[in-house]
């Protein structure tokens, strides 16, 4: 199994359960690991045969900026399901860091891992 990763993807979005969180954008930092196979791309040397990480980063950023979530868990799950479906990934791991969630903490967040459902 091969892995594509995007670490330190940063953007601001509306996310949180408190009124003040719904009123102002907050920074979010994502680390995304995507399990796939590079074999077809290795043989063809063509970007169409692999997951384009720039496209994934752009899509995730656009979703974050156009949707508002109350829970970081909901946002991470939404992103994970899109990556599994749209990019035919075998698995995805998302680490979401919400650095301003707790004033006395450097970093606060979640990590989720999801696998493609077997048919």
Rosetta blueprint (number, residue, H / E / L):
1 X L
2 X E
3 X E
4 X E
5 X E
6 X E
7 X E
8 X E
9 X E
10 X E
11 X E
12 X E
13 X E
14 X L
15 X E
16 X L
17 X L
18 X L
19 X H
20 X H
21 X H
22 X H
23 X H
24 X L
25 X L
26 X E
27 X E
28 X E
29 X E
30 X E
31 X E
32 X E
33 X E
34 X E
35 X E
36 X E
37 X L
38 X L
39 X H
40 X H
41 X H
42 X H
43 X H
44 X H
45 X L
46 X L
47 X H
48 X H
49 X H
50 X L
51 X L
52 X L
53 X H
54 X H
55 X H
56 X H
57 X H
58 X H
59 X H
60 X H
61 X H
62 X H
63 X H
64 X H
65 X H
66 X H
67 X L
68 X L
69 X E
70 X L
71 X L
72 X H
73 X H
74 X H
75 X H
76 X H
77 X H
78 X H
79 X H
80 X H
81 X H
82 X H
83 X H
84 X H
85 X H
86 X H
87 X L
88 X L
89 X L
90 X L
91 X E
92 X E
93 X E
94 X E
95 X E
96 X E
97 X E
98 X L
99 X L
100 X L
101 X L
102 X L
103 X L
104 X L
105 X L
106 X L
107 X L
108 X L
109 X E
110 X E
111 X E
112 X E
113 X E
114 X E
115 X E
116 X L
117 X L
118 X L
119 X L
